Amino acid sequence: MGEFPNMTLVNIGYGNFVSREHIIAVIGSDTAPAKRLIGESKEAGRAIDATCGKKTLSVIITDSDHIILSALTAETLSARINAASENE
């Protein structure tokens, strides 16, 4: 199996991980613009649901124009992303 040099994975909850290098932003899911973004991305097939059936609390926006839905808060994800960059 191939290796992925310089790739740091961040735990986004329930055994799901995303590459830190591809994250552009992490936003809360409770605002009208976030809800609109989720709806548009689902319609376009660019939404990845990593909530495992839990309530969506944050939205991760990636550089590939995909969004990832997470059941963790934006604050928790931010702390994990910062911790991953410090461990590098």
Buried (B, 14 or more C-beta within 10 A) or exposed (E): EEEEEEEBEBBBBEEBEBBBBBBEEBBEBEEEEBEEBBEEBEEEEBBBBBBEEEEBBBBBBBEEEBBBBBBBBBEBBEEBBEEBEEEE
